[in-house]
Every structure is written in structure tokens, then in C-alpha cells.
Amino acid sequence: MTTSHRFPPAPSTPLQAPSPTGIPAPPAGPQPQAAPAQPAHPPQAVQQPFPRLSLDDAPPPNRLPTGAVPGVVSPASAPALAAPLPQVGTALAGAVDNAVVLTHDLTKSFGKRTVVEGLNLVVPRGAVYGFLGPNGSGKSTTMKMLLGLLAPTRGQISKLGRPFTPGTRGQIMSRTGSMIENPPGYGHLTGAENMRIVQKLLGLSDGQVERALALVRLNEHRDKLVRAYSLGMKQRLGIAMALAREPELLILDEPTNGLDPAGIEEIRRLLVELAGRGVTVMVSSHLLDEIDRMAGVLGVLSAGRLVFQGTRAQLMERSVPDLLVVTPAGRAALSAEVLAGLVPASGPGAAVPTAEGMRVPGLSPDGAAELARRLVGAGVPVHELRREPKSLEEVFMDLTGGAGAL
């Protein structure tokens, strides 16, 4: 059924407390052995709101486990590694204290091939977090690590205010719903029968199952065989299975993949509605337009590295709009005397002629003022100077090097 109930060993190193810049600081000095593990607290009933847990509840950051974890190198015994990639999206630093998902230097390698490197994710509470990147950029691998389905090569994860370790995994996953890669479900059973299997596996009440089916608007199709479902209905059934335990965190890997426009709109409305009810939603996609319409916070992954994290407005601020110079002077406006020291004479970043005059990329406000002064001083008639902002698609393509489907 759902994939979130099978968990291989995961690293048990507690998450470091982040610095004021939003970058978790590595521990300093020698590392003493860990104290004996404390008994786990009993899980609370899913119908009751869970108290917020802060990173202060975690063990001290200089405390490391003494036992070896298969597939994970202990920082105390590992050879020297390159410094983790710098945190991007530092504007989210203020959201760290209220984050549902935090990672520090999260890395996954298969043999000599590193598919995810140095991720410092910050997923704010109650948000729809759009995890965006081209196919093959590492989105599914990252989500599997967040669910305990893959053990990180190095790095640390905190979810719902607690370090995500073998000792805390059961309690944390009881508050997490997920759907990874493909919608689950036995085709020879009805939707209701599939939900009853989930109910027995997770020990859920009839009311929880009924609420989940109603929430994804699948009640009228509950007695139909799943093999007769459309892809959109299968996706909704998978989301209903993830929602049945009434999670605080919902992790979905490309839930709109393969859907027609009506199905995409239906899933989008559902996820936005869930966030409005206080559920934190992390959803991945390679479709920029769909993430843009539903997500309040974006994380952009390219070749396994996080190249941006923040709001849409912050993403657009990273791009300097081109400056359009409207002039009848034509190529006279492109003279070397006018443009010297402002933009390259040729190649990437150089000014280019247009039907109206010329386009100057990447020019700062001071540079634009200097260009206007030079044009007037050279006797070039200037009818208009204006910025032409890049589209979100253009900014995304710049960040990812033009890779991926949009």
C-alpha cells in the first residue's frame, strides 16, 4: 500500500541548531559519547492537536551516537569532506523556528555518484512547499530520505520539531502522510476495500477513513474497482490513504503527473485547501506552472543541489530585468564608447540590437543611470528607458541551466 510504513535504517545524528543566517553550524571540538537513549514518549491520538516541539527538545548538538548505522559514515570517524554547500534562500531564516522539515547538509550517494548534495531545506509550518526541479534532479531521492525509505550518506533531518532518527521515526511517521512515485492501490479491489486495508494496518477509526474519502471527493466512486479508476481518481485514492491518519505533514511526489488539466486543477485545489486547514504540504513537480499556482514557498533543485529556496517574489528578485533603450539611433547606441565598462563588448551579457533600439541585460540601477548619461552626452536621442522583467519560466531556466520540462 502506501510506502511510508517501511523504513530502512536512517542516520541518528541529531540536527544542529541553525545559526542566525539560517545555516546550521557544525559542532566544534571533540565529540563525547551519547548518553543512554531516553524512552520514547507515547504517541498522542491523531484527533488531538500535537504540541509544537522546538529544536531545543533535541539532544545537544555535540552529542553523537556510539552505534554504527549501516550505510552512514559517522562524522567522528569519516575522512575530511568538502564543506557543505551554502544555504540558499536565507530570507527563510526567520522561518526556521516554525519549520516542520529542516535538513542540514543532506547528501545521498550511490557508489561514486552523488545524486543529492548538501541540501539545507526549510519547510515552514502550514505552507504548501513546492519542490521544483527537472526530471532526474534528485527530488524523489530527497523525499525518500525525508520518509526514512533511504538512508542519507551524510547530513541530518528534523521533522515536526524533532531529529528524525530510528528512535523517533515511529512517532514522527504517525504524524506524516505520503505518496511517492506511483499512486498505491490493488486494482482487483474497490476503493473502499483498499481504504479498509489501510485502516487495519494503521489502526484507524471508521470516521478517519470516511473523512479522508470525503476530503478527496471519492465517496461516489468508493465501490468501484480501482482498475476502473481514471489516473486522477487513483491519485486521489493515494492522497486519501495518506490523509487517513490525519497527518500534520503531507509529502507528495509529483501528484499531478500524467493528469489532464481538470485533474491537475482538482489536485491543486485540494492541496491548497489542506494547507488552509493547517496541514503542511511538501509537493514535488517538474511542472513550473503547477507549482507556481499552488505553492507559497519554492525550493529549486538542479543536479542534486538546492539553487534557490524562498517565496516567488524572492525568486523574481534574484533576476535583474533587462533594460530596453528605445531610440531611433539604431546601432549608434551600441557604440563602444557608450557601453564601455558597463556590459561585455560581445558574448553573454552583451547589449543586443532590437527593432526599437537595444536591450541591455544585467544592468544595475546605477549602471542604468550611467548609460542614460552617456547616451545623452553622445547625442543619442533616447525616447524611453524601461525594464522588461523576466518570466518565472526564464528565471527557472537560468537557475537550472535550461534543463527540465516546463
C-alpha positions as CSV (number, residue, x, y, z in Angstrom):
1,M,0.0,0.0,0.0
2,T,1.5,3.3,0.9
3,T,5.3,3.5,1.1
4,S,5.5,5.4,4.3
5,H,5.3,2.5,6.7
6,R,8.6,0.7,5.6
7,F,11.7,2.3,6.9
8,P,15.3,1.2,6.5
9,P,17.9,2.4,8.9
10,A,18.4,6.2,8.9
11,P,21.1,8.3,10.4
12,S,20.6,9.1,14.1
13,T,22.8,12.2,14.3
14,P,20.7,15.0,15.8
15,L,20.1,18.1,13.8
16,Q,22.4,21.1,14.5
17,A,20.8,24.2,15.7
18,P,20.8,26.8,12.9
19,S,22.8,30.0,13.0
20,P,21.2,33.4,12.7
21,T,21.9,33.3,9.0
22,G,19.8,30.1,8.6
23,I,22.9,27.9,8.1
24,P,23.1,25.1,10.7
25,A,26.5,25.3,12.3
26,P,28.6,22.1,12.6
27,P,29.7,21.0,16.1
28,A,33.1,22.3,17.3
29,G,35.7,20.4,19.3
30,P,35.8,16.7,20.3
31,Q,32.6,14.8,20.4
32,P,31.7,13.0,23.7
33,Q,29.7,9.7,23.6
34,A,26.0,9.9,23.7
35,A,24.1,9.4,26.9
36,P,21.7,6.3,27.0
37,A,18.6,6.8,24.9
38,Q,15.6,8.0,26.8
39,P,12.3,6.1,26.5
40,A,10.1,7.3,23.6
41,H,7.1,9.3,24.6
42,P,3.8,7.6,23.8
43,P,2.2,8.8,20.6
44,Q,-0.8,11.1,21.0
45,A,-4.2,10.5,19.5
46,V,-4.4,11.7,15.9
47,Q,-7.7,13.6,16.6
48,Q,-5.9,15.9,19.1
49,P,-3.6,18.8,18.0
50,F,0.0,18.0,18.6
51,P,2.0,20.4,20.7
52,R,4.8,22.3,18.8
53,L,8.2,20.9,19.5
54,S,11.3,23.1,19.1
55,L,14.8,22.1,18.3
56,D,15.6,22.8,22.0
57,D,14.0,19.4,22.7
58,A,16.7,17.7,20.7
59,P,19.9,16.3,22.3
60,P,22.8,18.7,22.5
61,P,24.4,19.2,19.0
62,N,27.8,17.9,20.1
63,R,26.4,14.5,21.1
64,L,26.8,11.7,18.6
65,P,25.5,8.1,18.7
66,T,28.0,5.4,19.6
67,G,26.5,2.7,17.5
68,A,27.2,2.4,13.8
69,V,24.4,2.8,11.3
70,P,24.6,0.8,8.1
71,G,25.3,2.9,5.1
72,V,26.0,6.1,7.1
73,V,29.5,7.3,8.0
74,S,29.9,8.7,11.5
75,P,31.3,12.3,11.3
76,A,33.7,11.4,14.1
77,S,35.4,8.7,12.0
78,A,34.8,9.9,8.5
79,P,37.6,11.3,6.4
80,A,37.6,15.0,5.8
81,L,34.8,16.1,3.5
82,A,34.3,19.2,1.5
83,A,32.4,22.0,3.3
84,P,28.6,21.8,2.8
85,L,27.1,23.9,0.1
86,P,26.0,27.4,1.4
87,Q,22.4,27.7,2.4
88,V,20.3,29.4,-0.3
89,G,17.2,31.3,0.4
90,T,18.5,32.9,3.6
91,A,15.4,35.0,3.6
92,L,13.7,32.0,5.1
93,A,16.0,32.1,8.2
94,G,13.2,33.6,10.3
95,A,11.0,30.5,9.5
96,V,13.5,28.0,11.0
97,D,11.9,28.2,14.4
98,N,8.5,27.3,13.0
99,A,9.7,24.8,10.4
100,V,8.1,21.4,10.0
101,V,11.0,20.0,8.0
102,L,14.7,21.0,8.4
103,T,17.7,19.4,6.9
104,H,21.4,20.1,7.2
105,D,23.9,19.1,4.6
106,L,21.6,16.3,3.4
107,T,23.5,14.2,0.9
108,K,22.9,10.9,-0.9
109,S,25.4,9.0,-3.0
110,F,25.1,5.7,-4.8
111,G,28.7,4.4,-5.1
112,K,30.7,7.2,-6.7
113,R,27.7,9.0,-8.0
114,T,26.2,11.8,-5.8
115,V,22.6,12.4,-6.6
116,V,21.7,14.8,-3.8
117,E,24.3,17.1,-2.2
118,G,24.3,19.5,0.8
119,L,20.6,20.2,1.0
120,N,19.5,22.7,3.7
121,L,15.7,22.6,3.4
122,V,13.4,24.8,5.5
123,V,9.7,23.8,5.1
124,P,7.5,26.3,7.1
125,R,4.6,25.1,9.1
126,G,1.2,25.4,7.3
127,A,2.7,26.1,3.9
128,V,2.5,24.4,0.5
129,Y,6.2,23.9,-0.2
130,G,6.8,23.4,-3.9
131,F,9.9,21.2,-4.5
132,L,10.8,22.0,-8.1
133,G,13.4,20.7,-10.5
134,P,14.0,19.0,-13.8
135,N,13.5,15.2,-14.1
136,G,16.5,13.4,-12.5
137,S,17.4,16.4,-10.3
138,G,17.0,14.4,-7.1
139,K,13.5,15.3,-5.9
140,S,12.3,11.7,-5.3
141,T,15.5,10.7,-3.6
142,T,15.3,13.6,-1.2
143,M,11.7,12.8,-0.4
144,K,12.6,9.1,0.3
145,M,15.2,10.3,2.7
146,L,12.7,12.5,4.5
147,L,10.4,9.5,4.9
148,G,13.1,7.1,6.0
149,L,12.9,5.0,2.9
150,L,16.6,5.8,2.0
151,A,19.4,6.4,4.5
152,P,21.4,9.6,3.8
153,T,25.1,9.2,3.1
154,R,25.6,12.2,5.4
155,G,23.6,15.0,6.8
156,Q,20.7,15.4,9.3
157,I,17.0,15.7,9.2
158,S,14.5,17.2,11.7
159,K,10.7,16.8,11.2
160,L,8.0,18.2,13.3
161,G,10.5,19.7,15.7
162,R,12.4,16.5,16.5
163,P,15.5,14.9,15.0
164,F,14.5,12.1,12.6
165,T,16.3,9.1,13.9
166,P,15.4,5.4,14.3
167,G,14.3,6.1,17.9
168,T,11.9,8.9,16.9
169,R,10.8,7.6,13.4
170,G,7.7,5.8,14.6
171,Q,6.2,8.7,16.4
172,I,7.1,11.2,13.6
173,M,5.8,9.0,10.8
174,S,2.5,8.5,12.7
175,R,2.0,12.3,12.1
176,T,3.2,12.1,8.4
177,G,1.3,11.1,5.3
178,S,3.0,10.4,1.9
179,M,2.7,9.2,-1.6
180,I,5.9,8.5,-3.5
181,E,6.2,8.0,-7.3
182,N,3.1,6.0,-8.1
183,P,-0.4,6.0,-6.5
184,P,-1.0,2.9,-4.5
185,G,-4.0,0.5,-4.6
186,Y,-4.9,-3.0,-5.5
187,G,-6.7,-3.0,-8.9
188,H,-8.9,-6.0,-8.1
189,L,-10.3,-4.3,-5.0
190,T,-12.6,-1.4,-4.7
191,G,-11.5,2.0,-3.4
192,A,-13.4,1.3,-0.1
193,E,-11.7,-2.1,0.3
194,N,-8.3,-0.5,-0.3
195,M,-9.1,2.0,2.4
196,R,-10.1,-0.7,4.8
197,I,-6.7,-2.4,4.4
198,V,-5.0,0.9,5.3
199,Q,-7.4,1.3,8.2
200,K,-6.4,-2.1,9.6
201,L,-2.6,-1.5,9.0
202,L,-2.7,1.9,10.8
203,G,-5.3,1.1,13.4
204,L,-7.6,3.9,12.2
205,S,-11.3,4.5,13.0
206,D,-14.1,4.4,10.6
207,G,-14.6,8.1,10.9
208,Q,-11.0,8.8,9.8
209,V,-11.4,6.7,6.7
210,E,-14.8,8.4,5.9
211,R,-13.3,11.9,6.3
212,A,-10.4,11.1,4.0
213,L,-12.6,9.8,1.3
214,A,-14.9,12.8,1.6
215,L,-12.0,15.2,1.6
216,V,-10.7,13.9,-1.8
217,R,-14.3,13.7,-3.1
218,L,-14.1,10.0,-3.8
219,N,-17.2,8.8,-1.9
220,E,-19.4,8.2,-5.0
221,H,-16.7,6.0,-6.5
222,R,-15.7,4.1,-3.4
223,D,-17.4,0.9,-4.5
224,K,-15.8,0.9,-8.0
225,L,-12.8,-1.4,-8.7
226,V,-9.6,0.6,-8.7
227,R,-8.5,-0.9,-12.1
228,A,-11.5,1.0,-13.5
229,Y,-10.4,4.3,-11.9
230,S,-9.0,7.1,-14.1
231,L,-5.5,8.2,-13.3
232,G,-6.9,11.2,-11.4
233,M,-9.1,9.0,-9.3
234,K,-6.1,6.8,-8.5
235,Q,-4.1,9.8,-7.4
236,R,-7.0,10.9,-5.2
237,L,-7.2,7.5,-3.6
238,G,-3.5,7.6,-2.9
239,I,-3.9,11.0,-1.3
240,A,-6.8,9.7,0.7
241,M,-4.6,6.9,2.1
242,A,-2.0,9.4,3.0
243,L,-4.6,11.7,4.7
244,A,-6.5,8.9,6.6
245,R,-4.2,9.2,9.7
246,E,-4.9,13.0,9.8
247,P,-1.2,13.9,9.3
248,E,0.4,17.2,10.2
249,L,2.8,16.8,7.3
250,L,1.9,15.5,3.8
251,I,4.7,14.6,1.4
252,L,3.7,14.0,-2.2
253,D,5.9,13.2,-5.1
254,E,4.6,14.6,-8.4
255,P,0.9,14.0,-7.6
256,T,-0.3,15.7,-10.8
257,N,2.0,13.6,-13.1
258,G,0.0,12.3,-16.0
259,L,-3.2,14.1,-15.2
260,D,-5.4,16.0,-17.6
261,P,-6.0,19.8,-16.9
262,A,-9.2,19.1,-14.9
263,G,-7.4,16.5,-12.7
264,I,-4.5,18.9,-12.2
265,E,-6.8,21.6,-11.1
266,E,-8.7,19.3,-8.7
267,I,-5.4,18.2,-7.0
268,R,-4.2,21.7,-6.8
269,R,-7.4,22.9,-5.1
270,L,-7.2,20.0,-2.7
271,L,-3.7,20.8,-1.6
272,V,-4.3,24.5,-1.1
273,E,-7.4,23.6,0.9
274,L,-5.4,21.2,3.1
275,A,-2.8,23.9,3.8
276,G,-5.7,26.2,4.8
277,R,-6.7,23.6,7.4
278,G,-3.2,23.7,8.9
279,V,-1.6,20.7,7.1
280,T,2.0,21.3,5.9
281,V,2.2,20.1,2.3
282,M,5.5,19.4,0.5
283,V,4.8,18.6,-3.1
284,S,7.4,18.0,-5.9
285,S,7.0,18.6,-9.6
286,H,8.9,19.4,-12.7
287,L,6.0,21.4,-14.0
288,L,6.8,25.0,-13.1
289,D,3.3,26.4,-13.8
290,E,1.5,24.0,-11.5
291,I,3.9,24.6,-8.6
292,D,3.6,28.4,-9.1
293,R,-0.2,28.2,-8.8
294,M,-0.3,26.3,-5.5
295,A,2.9,26.8,-3.6
296,G,3.7,29.7,-1.3
297,V,7.4,28.7,-0.8
298,L,9.6,27.2,-3.5
299,G,12.7,25.1,-3.4
300,V,14.5,24.7,-6.7
301,L,16.8,21.7,-7.2
302,S,19.2,21.3,-10.1
303,A,21.6,18.4,-10.5
304,G,21.1,17.4,-6.8
305,R,21.8,20.9,-5.4
306,L,19.4,23.4,-3.9
307,V,19.9,26.5,-6.1
308,F,17.0,28.6,-4.6
309,Q,14.7,28.5,-1.6
310,G,12.2,31.2,-0.8
311,T,9.0,32.8,-2.0
312,R,8.1,33.5,-5.6
313,A,8.8,37.2,-5.0
314,Q,12.2,36.4,-3.7
315,L,12.9,34.2,-6.7
316,M,12.0,37.0,-9.1
317,E,14.2,39.5,-7.1
318,R,17.2,37.3,-7.9
319,S,16.8,38.2,-11.6
320,V,17.8,41.6,-12.8
321,P,15.4,42.6,-15.6
322,D,16.8,43.6,-18.9
323,L,16.9,47.3,-19.7
324,L,15.3,48.3,-23.0
325,V,16.5,51.5,-24.7
326,V,14.0,52.9,-27.2
327,T,15.9,55.1,-29.7
328,P,15.8,55.8,-33.4
329,A,19.7,55.9,-33.5
330,G,19.9,52.2,-34.2
331,R,23.4,50.8,-33.9
332,A,24.9,54.2,-33.0
333,A,23.5,53.5,-29.5
334,L,25.7,50.3,-29.3
335,S,29.0,52.2,-29.7
336,A,31.9,51.0,-27.7
337,E,32.3,54.5,-26.1
338,V,28.8,54.3,-24.7
339,L,28.9,50.8,-23.4
340,A,32.5,50.5,-22.2
341,G,32.7,49.2,-18.7
342,L,29.0,48.6,-18.4
343,V,28.5,45.4,-20.3
344,P,30.8,43.0,-22.2
345,A,31.6,44.0,-25.7
346,S,30.4,40.6,-27.0
347,G,29.2,37.2,-25.9
348,P,26.9,36.5,-22.9
349,G,25.7,39.7,-21.2
350,A,26.4,42.0,-24.1
351,A,23.9,44.5,-25.4
352,V,21.9,43.4,-28.4
353,P,20.1,45.5,-31.0
354,T,16.3,45.3,-31.2
355,A,13.6,46.8,-33.5
356,E,13.1,49.7,-31.0
357,G,16.8,50.3,-30.1
358,M,18.8,47.9,-27.9
359,R,18.4,45.5,-25.0
360,V,21.0,45.7,-22.2
361,P,21.0,42.6,-19.8
362,G,22.0,42.6,-16.1
363,L,22.5,46.3,-15.6
364,S,22.2,47.6,-12.1
365,P,20.2,50.8,-11.3
366,D,23.5,52.8,-11.1
367,G,24.6,51.3,-14.3
368,A,21.3,52.3,-16.0
369,A,21.7,55.8,-14.8
370,E,25.3,55.9,-16.2
371,L,24.1,54.5,-19.5
372,A,21.4,57.2,-19.8
373,R,24.0,59.9,-19.0
374,R,26.4,58.6,-21.7
375,L,23.7,58.3,-24.3
376,V,22.6,61.9,-23.8
377,G,26.2,63.0,-23.7
378,A,26.9,61.2,-27.1
379,G,23.9,63.0,-28.6
380,V,21.9,59.8,-29.0
381,P,18.1,60.6,-28.8
382,V,16.5,58.5,-26.1
383,H,12.7,58.1,-26.3
384,E,12.3,55.7,-23.5
385,L,14.2,53.6,-20.9
386,R,12.3,50.7,-19.4
387,R,12.8,47.4,-17.5
388,E,11.4,44.2,-19.0
389,P,11.1,41.6,-16.2
390,K,11.8,38.0,-16.9
391,S,9.1,35.5,-16.7
392,L,9.2,32.9,-13.9
393,E,10.0,30.3,-16.5
394,E,13.0,32.3,-17.7
395,V,14.3,32.7,-14.1
396,F,13.8,29.0,-13.5
397,M,15.7,28.1,-16.7
398,D,18.5,30.4,-15.7
399,L,18.8,28.7,-12.3
400,T,18.7,25.2,-13.7
401,G,20.9,25.8,-16.8
402,G,18.0,25.3,-19.1
403,A,17.3,21.7,-18.0
404,G,14.0,20.0,-17.5
405,A,10.4,20.1,-18.8
406,L,8.3,23.1,-18.1
